[in-house]
Amino acid sequence: MEPFPKKGYAGQQIMRKPTIQDVARQAGVGVGTVSRVLNNHVAVKGATRELVLKAIADLDYTPNPHARRIAGGKSYTISVLLPVLTTEFYVRLLDGLETAFQEARYDVAIFPLLDRSRLERYLGSHTLAYQADGLVMATYNLTQMFHERRLRTQQPTVLVDAYAEHVDSSFMDNVAGGRMAGEYAVTLPGDLYAVWVETELDQLFTTRVFEDRRKGFLGALQTAGRTPAAEYTSSFDSLAARNTASAMLDQAQATGLPCTIFASADMLAGALLDELRLRGLKAGEDVRVIGFDDQPWAEARGLTTLHQPVESMGYEAAQLLLTRLNGYKGPARARRFEPRLVVRTSA
């Protein structure tokens, strides 16, 4: 690579960083074409794109993000609104989103909602979350707010882990997942139990995820002529999950083992496995445990669970948004993902 010298003090040559004009000159194209390649625009022929990318590599060119923002009139930032940051599910979801956005050279700004008051604050169009080029909203059932036009989304918006009719959505079919769990559970001996995640009662700040899993599970049991011996609810908290697991196993042992428990999230299933070990009971024999998520630790613990392609769901949501940013103005699209049952030793 030839250096780009310029004169310093006393005639000394110092290196300067290559510019976008240098890249254009080396590739034999206009500056606008280089800019479109950097912005991952679809309107660049494959051969031309390869020439520009080779020139970028040869010159070791690094775009100036500040200049890029000024020149394009864009922030090159995507806002992601999601409930929490601390669960494995959202870590995986963010990984899928960020992979796609980084490939397209967009930064990601994360806004955890945590409670309803934050969601209400973000409904205003002047908050920081709305100053990005695009918006990703995760998990919450926002259909009513879109119908009421309470979400002032001038920029392209996509829902992930949620569905609304008039918005691009990338979501898991949780009804199908619950049904798969139920259809498998009825083949196992003993009473059936289920534990659900407690969700916000206010319909403005809610999720249909666990409601849909419950609908699918109970539908499968009804088809098989079965009913659960009991249903429990736990908040998404490790201590609450452990206390709920203890209460469930108290009842199951009093009623008689073996039994099967469907835990609607792996975090709840993990608490059950811990409590079984504490009591000297055998998972897969005394109590069969079925989870939902297939978190990274599930295989090592032998947990039978519903595998979710969480990263793929996030990646696809990002792609839907990126096509909007690149000019797609067609009708809303829905990308549906279906879980699959992974049978291991716990059931």
C-alpha positions, 0 to 999 in steps of 0.5 A: 500500500502506498502511503499518503504523505503530506508535508509537516514541519521542516519539510518532514513527511507525516502519514495522513489517513486515506479519505473516501476520495482516495477509495473512489479514485483507487476503485475507479468509481464516484464518491457516491458509490463508495458511500452507498457501499459503506451504507450497505445500499442495495443499489450497487452491482456486485462487481462494483461493490467488490472493487470498492471493498477491495480498495477499502481493504488495500488502503486500510480506510476507516470511515469517519462516523461523525462525517458520515452522520453529517453527510447522510443526514442520518444518525446511523443508530438503531434504538432497541426498547426491551423489557430487561437486560439481565435474562439470557433470552434478551442477551441472545436476542440482542446478539442477533440484532447487533450482529445484523446491524453491525454488518450494516454499520449501524450502532445500537442504543439500548433502552430497558423499559423495566416498568410501565412508567418508562414505556409511558415516557418513551411514548413521547416522540421527542425522547432520545429513543426516537432520535435514531433512524429506526426502532426495535420494540421487543416482546410487549403486546403493543397492538392496541397502542399502534391502533390508537396511534399512541406510538409516534414512530416517524421512523421505521419500526419493527417488533421482535418477539411480538406481533402486530398486524400493521408493523413488521414483526419477527416472532416465535409461535409460542402457542405451537411451542406450548402445544408441543410441550403438552402433546409430549407431557401427556405421554408421560406417567403421573399427574401433570403440573405447570408453572407460568411466568407472572406478567404485568396485568395492565394491558398497556405493558404486557406480553402475550408470550406466556399466555400463548404458551399456556393456551397451547399447553392446555389445548393439547391437554384438553385434546388428550382428555387431561387436565393439570393437577395444579398450575403455579405462577412465579415472577421472573426472579430466581428466589421466587422461582425457587420458592415456587418450585418448593411449593410445587414439589410439596404438593406433588410429593403429597399427592404421589410421584411420579409426575411431570411439570411443564416450566414455561421458561428454562429459568423456572425449570432450572429452579425445579432441577435444583430443588429436586437435587436438594430433596434427593429426587431424580429428574426424569424418574420421580419428576419429569421436567420440561422447560422452554427456551433451550438456554445455553446451559440446558444441554449440560443439565440434561433439560428437556425443553423447547428450543427457540432460535432466538438469535435468528429471530433477532437477526431477521427483525434487524433485516426487516428494519434494514430493508425499510431503511434502504427504501422498502415501502411495501406492506408489513411483513411477518416472520414466524419462527417455530420452536422444536422439542429437544428431549433430554434426560429430565423428561 
